[in-house]
Amino acid sequence: MSLLATTGPFGISFTLDQLVVVNLAAILVATSFNAPQKVIKWGGLVVAVVTTTCALWCSHHGS
């Protein structure tokens, strides 16, 4: 996947896996933010922010 990696802002090198996580987080926010229940609304936002942050800055690499 290193062929698809690009260097973005702050010197972050994005991989395809990270871009998939960001896209899934965006879908989660888009589908849960208009929910009438506050738990679903803010829970979806928190989960999306945490997973996106970990995907971009944590150094968990599979073998």
N, CA, C and O atoms as a Maestro MAE file, in Angstrom:
{
 s_m_m2io_version
 :::
 2.0.0
}

f_m_ct {
 s_m_title
 :::
 protein
 m_atom[252] {
  # First column is atom index #
  i_m_mmod_type
  r_m_x_coord
  r_m_y_coord
  r_m_z_coord
  i_m_residue_number
  s_m_chain_name
  s_m_pdb_residue_name
  s_m_pdb_atom_name
  i_m_atomic_number
  :::
  1 25 0.798 -1.193 0.000 1 A "MET " " N  " 7
  2 3 0.000 0.000 0.000 1 A "MET " " CA " 6
  3 2 0.847 1.266 0.000 1 A "MET " " C  " 6
  4 15 0.308 2.371 -0.066 1 A "MET " " O  " 8
  5 25 2.154 1.119 0.073 2 A "SER " " N  " 7
  6 3 2.984 2.310 0.124 2 A "SER " " CA " 6
  7 2 2.948 3.095 -1.181 2 A "SER " " C  " 6
  8 15 3.302 4.274 -1.190 2 A "SER " " O  " 8
  9 25 2.536 2.483 -2.272 3 A "LEU " " N  " 7
  10 3 2.427 3.198 -3.530 3 A "LEU " " CA " 6
  11 2 1.303 4.226 -3.498 3 A "LEU " " C  " 6
  12 15 1.349 5.218 -4.225 3 A "LEU " " O  " 8
  13 25 0.292 3.995 -2.658 4 A "LEU " " N  " 7
  14 3 -0.847 4.892 -2.579 4 A "LEU " " CA " 6
  15 2 -0.687 5.947 -1.491 4 A "LEU " " C  " 6
  16 15 -1.561 6.798 -1.325 4 A "LEU " " O  " 8
  17 25 0.402 5.906 -0.760 5 A "ALA " " N  " 7
  18 3 0.600 6.838 0.341 5 A "ALA " " CA " 6
  19 2 0.993 8.216 -0.190 5 A "ALA " " C  " 6
  20 15 1.787 8.341 -1.123 5 A "ALA " " O  " 8
  21 25 0.419 9.233 0.426 6 A "THR " " N  " 7
  22 3 0.771 10.610 0.088 6 A "THR " " CA " 6
  23 2 1.048 11.357 1.377 6 A "THR " " C  " 6
  24 15 0.522 11.010 2.435 6 A "THR " " O  " 8
  25 25 1.865 12.369 1.285 7 A "THR " " N  " 7
  26 3 2.164 13.169 2.463 7 A "THR " " CA " 6
  27 2 1.233 14.367 2.487 7 A "THR " " C  " 6
  28 15 1.179 15.155 1.542 7 A "THR " " O  " 8
  29 25 0.512 14.485 3.573 8 A "GLY " " N  " 7
  30 3 -0.455 15.559 3.711 8 A "GLY " " CA " 6
  31 2 0.023 16.606 4.692 8 A "GLY " " C  " 6
  32 15 1.220 16.727 4.950 8 A "GLY " " O  " 8
  33 25 -0.918 17.364 5.241 9 A "PRO " " N  " 7
  34 3 -0.548 18.406 6.204 9 A "PRO " " CA " 6
  35 2 0.054 17.802 7.470 9 A "PRO " " C  " 6
  36 15 -0.273 16.673 7.836 9 A "PRO " " O  " 8
  37 25 0.907 18.530 8.121 10 A "PHE " " N  " 7
  38 3 1.568 18.127 9.361 10 A "PHE " " CA " 6
  39 2 2.494 16.931 9.155 10 A "PHE " " C  " 6
  40 15 2.865 16.280 10.131 10 A "PHE " " O  " 8
  41 25 2.875 16.625 7.922 11 A "GLY " " N  " 7
  42 3 3.804 15.534 7.656 11 A "GLY " " CA " 6
  43 2 3.221 14.149 7.830 11 A "GLY " " C  " 6
  44 15 3.967 13.183 7.992 11 A "GLY " " O  " 8
  45 25 1.906 14.031 7.802 12 A "ILE " " N  " 7
  46 3 1.244 12.735 7.982 12 A "ILE " " CA " 6
  47 2 1.233 12.008 6.648 12 A "ILE " " C  " 6
  48 15 0.865 12.586 5.626 12 A "ILE " " O  " 8
  49 25 1.631 10.754 6.653 13 A "SER " " N  " 7
  50 3 1.599 9.943 5.449 13 A "SER " " CA " 6
  51 2 0.360 9.055 5.506 13 A "SER " " C  " 6
  52 15 0.291 8.134 6.319 13 A "SER " " O  " 8
  53 25 -0.616 9.331 4.645 14 A "PHE " " N  " 7
  54 3 -1.870 8.595 4.663 14 A "PHE " " CA " 6
  55 2 -1.751 7.303 3.866 14 A "PHE " " C  " 6
  56 15 -1.138 7.279 2.799 14 A "PHE " " O  " 8
  57 25 -2.333 6.241 4.384 15 A "THR " " N  " 7
  58 3 -2.402 4.980 3.664 15 A "THR " " CA " 6
  59 2 -3.856 4.726 3.279 15 A "THR " " C  " 6
  60 15 -4.763 5.431 3.719 15 A "THR " " O  " 8
  61 25 -4.053 3.725 2.466 16 A "LEU " " N  " 7
  62 3 -5.405 3.387 2.040 16 A "LEU " " CA " 6
  63 2 -6.275 2.982 3.228 16 A "LEU " " C  " 6
  64 15 -7.452 3.337 3.283 16 A "LEU " " O  " 8
  65 25 -5.708 2.249 4.171 17 A "ASP " " N  " 7
  66 3 -6.465 1.843 5.359 17 A "ASP " " CA " 6
  67 2 -6.928 3.051 6.167 17 A "ASP " " C  " 6
  68 15 -8.057 3.074 6.657 17 A "ASP " " O  " 8
  69 25 -6.073 4.043 6.307 18 A "GLN " " N  " 7
  70 3 -6.444 5.242 7.054 18 A "GLN " " CA " 6
  71 2 -7.540 6.022 6.333 18 A "GLN " " C  " 6
  72 15 -8.447 6.558 6.969 18 A "GLN " " O  " 8
  73 25 -7.455 6.082 5.024 19 A "LEU " " N  " 7
  74 3 -8.487 6.787 4.269 19 A "LEU " " CA " 6
  75 2 -9.836 6.081 4.364 19 A "LEU " " C  " 6
  76 15 -10.879 6.733 4.383 19 A "LEU " " O  " 8
  77 25 -9.817 4.749 4.422 20 A "VAL " " N  " 7
  78 3 -11.058 3.996 4.601 20 A "VAL " " CA " 6
  79 2 -11.668 4.313 5.963 20 A "VAL " " C  " 6
  80 15 -12.880 4.504 6.067 20 A "VAL " " O  " 8
  81 25 -10.853 4.372 6.996 21 A "VAL " " N  " 7
  82 3 -11.350 4.692 8.343 21 A "VAL " " CA " 6
  83 2 -11.955 6.096 8.367 21 A "VAL " " C  " 6
  84 15 -13.014 6.299 8.961 21 A "VAL " " O  " 8
  85 25 -11.304 7.056 7.737 22 A "VAL " " N  " 7
  86 3 -11.822 8.420 7.704 22 A "VAL " " CA " 6
  87 2 -13.160 8.463 6.968 22 A "VAL " " C  " 6
  88 15 -14.093 9.130 7.416 22 A "VAL " " O  " 8
  89 25 -13.258 7.764 5.852 23 A "ASN " " N  " 7
  90 3 -14.519 7.740 5.109 23 A "ASN " " CA " 6
  91 2 -15.635 7.066 5.897 23 A "ASN " " C  " 6
  92 15 -16.769 7.546 5.885 23 A "ASN " " O  " 8
  93 25 -15.341 5.977 6.574 24 A "LEU " " N  " 7
  94 3 -16.356 5.307 7.397 24 A "LEU " " CA " 6
  95 2 -16.784 6.189 8.569 24 A "LEU " " C  " 6
  96 15 -17.955 6.194 8.948 24 A "LEU " " O  " 8
  97 25 -15.844 6.928 9.138 25 A "ALA " " N  " 7
  98 3 -16.192 7.850 10.232 25 A "ALA " " CA " 6
  99 2 -17.110 8.958 9.726 25 A "ALA " " C  " 6
  100 15 -18.043 9.361 10.421 25 A "ALA " " O  " 8
  101 25 -16.850 9.443 8.531 26 A "ALA " " N  " 7
  102 3 -17.716 10.478 7.952 26 A "ALA " " CA " 6
  103 2 -19.124 9.941 7.709 26 A "ALA " " C  " 6
  104 15 -20.108 10.645 7.937 26 A "ALA " " O  " 8
  105 25 -19.218 8.713 7.255 27 A "ILE " " N  " 7
  106 3 -20.534 8.091 7.053 27 A "ILE " " CA " 6
  107 2 -21.253 7.924 8.391 27 A "ILE " " C  " 6
  108 15 -22.457 8.163 8.480 27 A "ILE " " O  " 8
  109 25 -20.523 7.515 9.433 28 A "LEU " " N  " 7
  110 3 -21.120 7.356 10.761 28 A "LEU " " CA " 6
  111 2 -21.673 8.681 11.277 28 A "LEU " " C  " 6
  112 15 -22.784 8.722 11.805 28 A "LEU " " O  " 8
  113 25 -20.923 9.749 11.132 29 A "VAL " " N  " 7
  114 3 -21.388 11.063 11.591 29 A "VAL " " CA " 6
  115 2 -22.597 11.503 10.777 29 A "VAL " " C  " 6
  116 15 -23.567 12.021 11.331 29 A "VAL " " O  " 8
  117 25 -22.543 11.300 9.470 30 A "ALA " " N  " 7
  118 3 -23.645 11.735 8.612 30 A "ALA " " CA " 6
  119 2 -24.945 11.001 8.920 30 A "ALA " " C  " 6
  120 15 -26.024 11.587 8.826 30 A "ALA " " O  " 8
  121 25 -24.856 9.739 9.282 31 A "THR " " N  " 7
  122 3 -26.077 8.967 9.535 31 A "THR " " CA " 6
  123 2 -26.578 9.086 10.971 31 A "THR " " C  " 6
  124 15 -27.763 8.871 11.227 31 A "THR " " O  " 8
  125 25 -25.706 9.421 11.903 32 A "SER " " N  " 7
  126 3 -26.141 9.452 13.307 32 A "SER " " CA " 6
  127 2 -26.373 10.859 13.855 32 A "SER " " C  " 6
  128 15 -27.000 10.997 14.905 32 A "SER " " O  " 8
  129 25 -25.898 11.894 13.195 33 A "PHE " " N  " 7
  130 3 -25.960 13.228 13.793 33 A "PHE " " CA " 6
  131 2 -27.367 13.801 13.847 33 A "PHE " " C  " 6
  132 15 -27.640 14.638 14.708 33 A "PHE " " O  " 8
  133 25 -28.255 13.396 12.980 34 A "ASN " " N  " 7
  134 3 -29.632 13.899 13.006 34 A "ASN " " CA " 6
  135 2 -30.575 13.016 13.821 34 A "ASN " " C  " 6
  136 15 -31.793 13.191 13.769 34 A "ASN " " O  " 8
  137 25 -30.018 12.074 14.569 35 A "ALA " " N  " 7
  138 3 -30.844 11.180 15.384 35 A "ALA " " CA " 6
  139 2 -31.498 11.960 16.527 35 A "ALA " " C  " 6
  140 15 -30.876 12.853 17.102 35 A "ALA " " O  " 8
  141 25 -32.751 11.628 16.859 36 A "PRO " " N  " 7
  142 3 -33.424 12.348 17.942 36 A "PRO " " CA " 6
  143 2 -32.848 12.018 19.331 36 A "PRO " " C  " 6
  144 15 -32.967 12.825 20.253 36 A "PRO " " O  " 8
  145 25 -32.233 10.853 19.482 37 A "GLN " " N  " 7
  146 3 -31.641 10.485 20.771 37 A "GLN " " CA " 6
  147 2 -30.241 11.075 20.876 37 A "GLN " " C  " 6
  148 15 -29.418 10.904 19.976 37 A "GLN " " O  " 8
  149 25 -29.977 11.769 21.974 38 A "LYS " " N  " 7
  150 3 -28.671 12.403 22.168 38 A "LYS " " CA " 6
  151 2 -27.551 11.378 22.283 38 A "LYS " " C  " 6
  152 15 -26.419 11.652 21.884 38 A "LYS " " O  " 8
  153 25 -27.851 10.206 22.820 39 A "VAL " " N  " 7
  154 3 -26.824 9.168 22.965 39 A "VAL " " CA " 6
  155 2 -26.320 8.727 21.595 39 A "VAL " " C  " 6
  156 15 -25.115 8.565 21.403 39 A "VAL " " O  " 8
  157 25 -27.211 8.537 20.662 40 A "ILE " " N  " 7
  158 3 -26.815 8.125 19.313 40 A "ILE " " CA " 6
  159 2 -26.116 9.268 18.598 40 A "ILE " " C  " 6
  160 15 -25.102 9.061 17.930 40 A "ILE " " O  " 8
  161 25 -26.652 10.472 18.735 41 A "LYS " " N  " 7
  162 3 -26.098 11.646 18.061 41 A "LYS " " CA " 6
  163 2 -24.657 11.901 18.489 41 A "LYS " " C  " 6
  164 15 -23.765 11.957 17.642 41 A "LYS " " O  " 8
  165 25 -24.418 12.054 19.765 42 A "TRP " " N  " 7
  166 3 -23.090 12.382 20.261 42 A "TRP " " CA " 6
  167 2 -22.194 11.159 20.370 42 A "TRP " " C  " 6
  168 15 -20.973 11.276 20.267 42 A "TRP " " O  " 8
  169 25 -22.779 9.999 20.575 43 A "GLY " " N  " 7
  170 3 -21.986 8.761 20.590 43 A "GLY " " CA " 6
  171 2 -21.348 8.488 19.247 43 A "GLY " " C  " 6
  172 15 -20.183 8.096 19.180 43 A "GLY " " O  " 8
  173 25 -22.099 8.692 18.175 44 A "GLY " " N  " 7
  174 3 -21.550 8.507 16.837 44 A "GLY " " CA " 6
  175 2 -20.427 9.484 16.551 44 A "GLY " " C  " 6
  176 15 -19.424 9.129 15.933 44 A "GLY " " O  " 8
  177 25 -20.600 10.715 17.003 45 A "LEU " " N  " 7
  178 3 -19.565 11.723 16.804 45 A "LEU " " CA " 6
  179 2 -18.297 11.379 17.586 45 A "LEU " " C  " 6
  180 15 -17.191 11.496 17.058 45 A "LEU " " O  " 8
  181 25 -18.452 10.958 18.832 46 A "VAL " " N  " 7
  182 3 -17.293 10.602 19.655 46 A "VAL " " CA " 6
  183 2 -16.558 9.404 19.061 46 A "VAL " " C  " 6
  184 15 -15.330 9.412 18.973 46 A "VAL " " O  " 8
  185 25 -17.291 8.384 18.659 47 A "VAL " " N  " 7
  186 3 -16.662 7.198 18.067 47 A "VAL " " CA " 6
  187 2 -15.918 7.571 16.785 47 A "VAL " " C  " 6
  188 15 -14.809 7.091 16.549 47 A "VAL " " O  " 8
  189 25 -16.514 8.413 15.971 48 A "ALA " " N  " 7
  190 3 -15.872 8.829 14.724 48 A "ALA " " CA " 6
  191 2 -14.587 9.611 14.989 48 A "ALA " " C  " 6
  192 15 -13.580 9.386 14.318 48 A "ALA " " O  " 8
  193 25 -14.611 10.516 15.949 49 A "VAL " " N  " 7
  194 3 -13.425 11.313 16.258 49 A "VAL " " CA " 6
  195 2 -12.307 10.434 16.826 49 A "VAL " " C  " 6
  196 15 -11.147 10.575 16.440 49 A "VAL " " O  " 8
  197 25 -12.652 9.545 17.726 50 A "VAL " " N  " 7
  198 3 -11.639 8.679 18.342 50 A "VAL " " CA " 6
  199 2 -11.023 7.737 17.312 50 A "VAL " " C  " 6
  200 15 -9.800 7.596 17.268 50 A "VAL " " O  " 8
  201 25 -11.832 7.096 16.490 51 A "THR " " N  " 7
  202 3 -11.279 6.160 15.514 51 A "THR " " CA " 6
  203 2 -10.460 6.881 14.447 51 A "THR " " C  " 6
  204 15 -9.434 6.366 14.002 51 A "THR " " O  " 8
  205 25 -10.901 8.061 14.035 52 A "THR " " N  " 7
  206 3 -10.134 8.816 13.048 52 A "THR " " CA " 6
  207 2 -8.799 9.269 13.633 52 A "THR " " C  " 6
  208 15 -7.764 9.165 12.975 52 A "THR " " O  " 8
  209 25 -8.821 9.763 14.850 53 A "THR " " N  " 7
  210 3 -7.584 10.193 15.499 53 A "THR " " CA " 6
  211 2 -6.610 9.039 15.649 53 A "THR " " C  " 6
  212 15 -5.421 9.188 15.366 53 A "THR " " O  " 8
  213 25 -7.096 7.906 16.086 54 A "CYS " " N  " 7
  214 3 -6.226 6.740 16.258 54 A "CYS " " CA " 6
  215 2 -5.712 6.238 14.912 54 A "CYS " " C  " 6
  216 15 -4.551 5.843 14.807 54 A "CYS " " O  " 8
  217 25 -6.548 6.246 13.892 55 A "ALA " " N  " 7
  218 3 -6.112 5.777 12.570 55 A "ALA " " CA " 6
  219 2 -5.033 6.676 11.989 55 A "ALA " " C  " 6
  220 15 -4.143 6.196 11.286 55 A "ALA " " O  " 8
  221 25 -5.097 7.979 12.273 56 A "LEU " " N  " 7
  222 3 -4.132 8.901 11.688 56 A "LEU " " CA " 6
  223 2 -2.849 9.023 12.493 56 A "LEU " " C  " 6
  224 15 -1.773 9.135 11.905 56 A "LEU " " O  " 8
  225 25 -2.928 9.006 13.818 57 A "TRP " " N  " 7
  226 3 -1.747 9.281 14.612 57 A "TRP " " CA " 6
  227 2 -1.212 8.123 15.438 57 A "TRP " " C  " 6
  228 15 -0.062 8.184 15.874 57 A "TRP " " O  " 8
  229 25 -1.977 7.084 15.673 58 A "CYS " " N  " 7
  230 3 -1.445 5.933 16.407 58 A "CYS " " CA " 6
  231 2 -0.582 5.106 15.470 58 A "CYS " " C  " 6
  232 15 -0.820 5.088 14.262 58 A "CYS " " O  " 8
  233 25 0.388 4.442 15.996 59 A "SER " " N  " 7
  234 3 1.316 3.680 15.149 59 A "SER " " CA " 6
  235 2 1.037 2.181 15.259 59 A "SER " " C  " 6
  236 15 1.957 1.396 15.492 59 A "SER " " O  " 8
  237 25 -0.214 1.783 15.096 60 A "HIS " " N  " 7
  238 3 -0.575 0.376 15.133 60 A "HIS " " CA " 6
  239 2 -0.511 -0.157 13.712 60 A "HIS " " C  " 6
  240 15 -1.397 0.104 12.898 60 A "HIS " " O  " 8
  241 25 0.534 -0.898 13.425 61 A "HIS " " N  " 7
  242 3 0.698 -1.446 12.084 61 A "HIS " " CA " 6
  243 2 0.579 -2.945 12.135 61 A "HIS " " C  " 6
  244 15 1.233 -3.596 12.950 61 A "HIS " " O  " 8
  245 25 -0.241 -3.497 11.282 62 A "GLY " " N  " 7
  246 3 -0.390 -4.948 11.204 62 A "GLY " " CA " 6
  247 2 0.773 -5.565 10.452 62 A "GLY " " C  " 6
  248 15 1.474 -4.893 9.695 62 A "GLY " " O  " 8
  249 25 0.961 -6.847 10.673 63 A "SER " " N  " 7
  250 3 2.058 -7.524 9.970 63 A "SER " " CA " 6
  251 2 1.581 -8.322 8.802 63 A "SER " " C  " 6
  252 15 2.385 -8.948 8.112 63 A "SER " " O  " 8
  :::
 }
 m_bond[251] {
  # First column is bond index #
  i_m_from
  i_m_to
  i_m_order
  :::
  1 1 2 1
  2 2 3 1
  3 3 4 2
  4 3 5 1
  5 5 6 1
  6 6 7 1
  7 7 8 2
  8 7 9 1
  9 9 10 1
  10 10 11 1
  11 11 12 2
  12 11 13 1
  13 13 14 1
  14 14 15 1
  15 15 16 2
  16 15 17 1
  17 17 18 1
  18 18 19 1
  19 19 20 2
  20 19 21 1
  21 21 22 1
  22 22 23 1
  23 23 24 2
  24 23 25 1
  25 25 26 1
  26 26 27 1
  27 27 28 2
  28 27 29 1
  29 29 30 1
  30 30 31 1
  31 31 32 2
  32 31 33 1
  33 33 34 1
  34 34 35 1
  35 35 36 2
  36 35 37 1
  37 37 38 1
  38 38 39 1
  39 39 40 2
  40 39 41 1
  41 41 42 1
  42 42 43 1
  43 43 44 2
  44 43 45 1
  45 45 46 1
  46 46 47 1
  47 47 48 2
  48 47 49 1
  49 49 50 1
  50 50 51 1
  51 51 52 2
  52 51 53 1
  53 53 54 1
  54 54 55 1
  55 55 56 2
  56 55 57 1
  57 57 58 1
  58 58 59 1
  59 59 60 2
  60 59 61 1
  61 61 62 1
  62 62 63 1
  63 63 64 2
  64 63 65 1
  65 65 66 1
  66 66 67 1
  67 67 68 2
  68 67 69 1
  69 69 70 1
  70 70 71 1
  71 71 72 2
  72 71 73 1
  73 73 74 1
  74 74 75 1
  75 75 76 2
  76 75 77 1
  77 77 78 1
  78 78 79 1
  79 79 80 2
  80 79 81 1
  81 81 82 1
  82 82 83 1
  83 83 84 2
  84 83 85 1
  85 85 86 1
  86 86 87 1
  87 87 88 2
  88 87 89 1
  89 89 90 1
  90 90 91 1
  91 91 92 2
  92 91 93 1
  93 93 94 1
  94 94 95 1
  95 95 96 2
  96 95 97 1
  97 97 98 1
  98 98 99 1
  99 99 100 2
  100 99 101 1
  101 101 102 1
  102 102 103 1
  103 103 104 2
  104 103 105 1
  105 105 106 1
  106 106 107 1
  107 107 108 2
  108 107 109 1
  109 109 110 1
  110 110 111 1
  111 111 112 2
  112 111 113 1
  113 113 114 1
  114 114 115 1
  115 115 116 2
  116 115 117 1
  117 117 118 1
  118 118 119 1
  119 119 120 2
  120 119 121 1
  121 121 122 1
  122 122 123 1
  123 123 124 2
  124 123 125 1
  125 125 126 1
  126 126 127 1
  127 127 128 2
  128 127 129 1
  129 129 130 1
  130 130 131 1
  131 131 132 2
  132 131 133 1
  133 133 134 1
  134 134 135 1
  135 135 136 2
  136 135 137 1
  137 137 138 1
  138 138 139 1
  139 139 140 2
  140 139 141 1
  141 141 142 1
  142 142 143 1
  143 143 144 2
  144 143 145 1
  145 145 146 1
  146 146 147 1
  147 147 148 2
  148 147 149 1
  149 149 150 1
  150 150 151 1
  151 151 152 2
  152 151 153 1
  153 153 154 1
  154 154 155 1
  155 155 156 2
  156 155 157 1
  157 157 158 1
  158 158 159 1
  159 159 160 2
  160 159 161 1
  161 161 162 1
  162 162 163 1
  163 163 164 2
  164 163 165 1
  165 165 166 1
  166 166 167 1
  167 167 168 2
  168 167 169 1
  169 169 170 1
  170 170 171 1
  171 171 172 2
  172 171 173 1
  173 173 174 1
  174 174 175 1
  175 175 176 2
  176 175 177 1
  177 177 178 1
  178 178 179 1
  179 179 180 2
  180 179 181 1
  181 181 182 1
  182 182 183 1
  183 183 184 2
  184 183 185 1
  185 185 186 1
  186 186 187 1
  187 187 188 2
  188 187 189 1
  189 189 190 1
  190 190 191 1
  191 191 192 2
  192 191 193 1
  193 193 194 1
  194 194 195 1
  195 195 196 2
  196 195 197 1
  197 197 198 1
  198 198 199 1
  199 199 200 2
  200 199 201 1
  201 201 202 1
  202 202 203 1
  203 203 204 2
  204 203 205 1
  205 205 206 1
  206 206 207 1
  207 207 208 2
  208 207 209 1
  209 209 210 1
  210 210 211 1
  211 211 212 2
  212 211 213 1
  213 213 214 1
  214 214 215 1
  215 215 216 2
  216 215 217 1
  217 217 218 1
  218 218 219 1
  219 219 220 2
  220 219 221 1
  221 221 222 1
  222 222 223 1
  223 223 224 2
  224 223 225 1
  225 225 226 1
  226 226 227 1
  227 227 228 2
  228 227 229 1
  229 229 230 1
  230 230 231 1
  231 231 232 2
  232 231 233 1
  233 233 234 1
  234 234 235 1
  235 235 236 2
  236 235 237 1
  237 237 238 1
  238 238 239 1
  239 239 240 2
  240 239 241 1
  241 241 242 1
  242 242 243 1
  243 243 244 2
  244 243 245 1
  245 245 246 1
  246 246 247 1
  247 247 248 2
  248 247 249 1
  249 249 250 1
  250 250 251 1
  251 251 252 2
  :::
 }
}
